[in-house]
């Protein structure tokens, strides 16, 4: 019988055994070869951008992109995801500030603009977002870039709420302010509009920079007069020191409110009452038939017992309130009515007003309890009555 040389088969078998052993060692404890240890790779932790994308693609209803650091390509990817989403209802974005003195940088599209453009100004834009919240840079005193916001407001037919939240005295440029209000006038779907102190930083005289002016305020008046969709308006105009501010048309503002029949809820913060506009303000309070909820700054902001030129006199305000036929809720948060005579006029106004159901003012004021008791007793003894036509 011939003898077969099996040395090659044995060698091959030994190599296979070694490879299997090495494979088992690597899968259990990382393995070791020639003294070198091999570890399994740590799973990659998703970035904030990836987390946002995952939420959008998982049918999230709200997304907050404020203070999210995005590169241009990441912003584009997020915008595309928003455009494809039919579940997203509320989007919060942070505006970028304009760089000082760099014209090339001023013309460059920022990540937040890329998101807006890609999500809402593409061939197949998002149609599900109803609320858009715009935050500023977070640094007080920045010049904010509105960028793509204005064309979005013109083109989008689905937004019902726009809320702009400034962080202090942030401003906009003259041209972008004009374009912004033009877009608001063209929009026909917004029902809630929240505007901050619309300051401007591009005045020739630097000492007048950062305050509202007559031109900007005239656009607010035009918006109140012409818009037919907004029923909840919140305004804060800040200090009036820009060009023409001495001619700020507050009487025109209240005339516009008198002709407006769609605004049901109104928040006024800032210098909305002066002695020149007092009679117009009071006449509007007395004659409005559409306003149901009014929020005012503390009355003390308009009242100084020692001043010769008191912007708002308590007794006249309370008389107009007594004759009002539409208000259901009045918020005077922070107001303290110390004088007994003024407080009695306030109580008489409540008794005479047939529609008021809720009044909010300084919670630390003992008189607040008396006001609430009067409202409750009146509600218990008189049936609900609709406002007079």
HELIX and SHEET records of a PDB file:
HELIX    1   1 UNK A    7  UNK A   29  1                                  23    
HELIX    2   2 UNK A   48  UNK A   57  1                                  10    
HELIX    3   3 UNK A   72  UNK A   84  1                                  13    
HELIX    4   4 UNK A  103  UNK A  107  1                                   5    
HELIX    5   5 UNK A  111  UNK A  120  1                                  10    
HELIX    6   6 UNK A  149  UNK A  155  1                                   7    
HELIX    7   7 UNK A  174  UNK A  186  1                                  13    
HELIX    8   8 UNK A  206  UNK A  208  5                                   3    
HELIX    9   9 UNK A  214  UNK A  226  1                                  13    
HELIX   10  10 UNK A  245  UNK A  247  5                                   3    
HELIX   11  11 UNK A  250  UNK A  259  1                                  10    
HELIX   12  12 UNK A  275  UNK A  287  1                                  13    
HELIX   13  13 UNK A  299  UNK A  302  5                                   4    
HELIX   14  14 UNK A  314  UNK A  323  1                                  10    
HELIX   15  15 UNK A  340  UNK A  352  1                                  13    
HELIX   16  16 UNK A  367  UNK A  381  1                                  15    
SHEET    1   A 2 UNK A  32  UNK A  33  0                                        
SHEET    2   A 2 UNK A  36  UNK A  37 -1                                        
SHEET    1   B10 UNK A  62  UNK A  64  0                                        
SHEET    2   B10 UNK A  90  UNK A  94  1                                        
SHEET    3   B10 UNK A 131  UNK A 135  1                                        
SHEET    4   B10 UNK A 161  UNK A 165  1                                        
SHEET    5   B10 UNK A 192  UNK A 194  1                                        
SHEET    6   B10 UNK A 232  UNK A 236  1                                        
SHEET    7   B10 UNK A 265  UNK A 269  1                                        
SHEET    8   B10 UNK A 293  UNK A 296  1                                        
SHEET    9   B10 UNK A 329  UNK A 332  1                                        
SHEET   10   B10 UNK A 358  UNK A 361  1                                        
SHEET    1   C 2 UNK A 171  UNK A 172  0                                        
SHEET    2   C 2 UNK A 199  UNK A 200  1                                        
END                                                                             
